[in-house]
């Protein structure tokens, strides 16, 4: 039982050594892209919501 756990942890350690982490500039660039896209989607959904609200208000009258 403990041998399997020890073997698993050794393999995890080996696999973690293979991981290539992004550079600081790559992380900053990706973060900027995500923020811009989130803002664009939020504005789009806000406009759709406003449009549908006005259409429903007209229909309900």
C-alpha positions as CSV (number, residue, x, y, z in Angstrom):
1,X,0.0,0.0,0.0
2,X,2.6,2.5,1.0
3,X,4.9,1.4,-1.8
4,X,2.1,2.3,-4.3
5,X,1.7,5.7,-2.7
6,X,5.5,6.3,-2.7
7,X,5.7,5.3,-6.4
8,X,2.8,7.6,-7.3
9,X,4.4,10.5,-5.6
10,X,7.7,9.8,-7.4
11,X,5.9,9.8,-10.7
12,X,4.1,13.1,-9.8
13,X,7.5,14.7,-9.0
14,X,8.9,13.5,-12.3
15,X,5.9,14.8,-14.3
16,X,6.0,18.2,-12.5
17,X,9.6,18.6,-13.7
18,X,8.4,18.4,-17.2
19,X,5.9,21.3,-16.8
20,X,6.8,24.5,-18.7
21,X,5.5,27.5,-16.9
22,X,4.7,30.7,-18.9
23,X,6.9,33.7,-18.6
24,X,5.8,36.8,-16.8
25,X,5.2,38.6,-20.1
26,X,3.1,35.8,-21.5
27,X,0.9,35.8,-18.3
28,X,0.5,39.6,-18.5
29,X,-0.4,39.4,-22.2
30,X,-2.9,36.6,-21.7
31,X,-4.5,38.5,-18.8
32,X,-5.0,41.6,-20.9
33,X,-6.7,39.5,-23.6
34,X,-9.0,37.9,-21.1
35,X,-9.9,41.3,-19.5
36,X,-10.6,42.9,-22.9
37,X,-12.8,39.9,-24.0
38,X,-14.7,39.9,-20.7
39,X,-15.5,43.6,-21.2
40,X,-16.6,43.1,-24.8
41,X,-18.9,40.2,-23.8
42,X,-20.3,42.2,-20.9
43,X,-21.1,45.1,-23.2
44,X,-22.7,42.9,-25.8
45,X,-24.9,41.1,-23.2
46,X,-25.8,44.4,-21.6
47,X,-27.0,45.8,-25.0
48,X,-29.0,42.6,-25.7
49,X,-30.5,42.8,-22.2
50,X,-31.4,46.5,-22.7
51,X,-32.9,45.7,-26.1
52,X,-35.0,42.8,-24.9
53,X,-36.2,44.8,-21.8
54,X,-37.5,47.6,-24.1
55,X,-39.2,45.1,-26.5
56,X,-40.9,43.4,-23.5
57,X,-42.0,46.8,-22.1
58,X,-43.6,47.7,-25.4
59,X,-45.4,44.3,-25.7
60,X,-46.7,44.4,-22.1
61,X,-48.2,47.9,-22.6
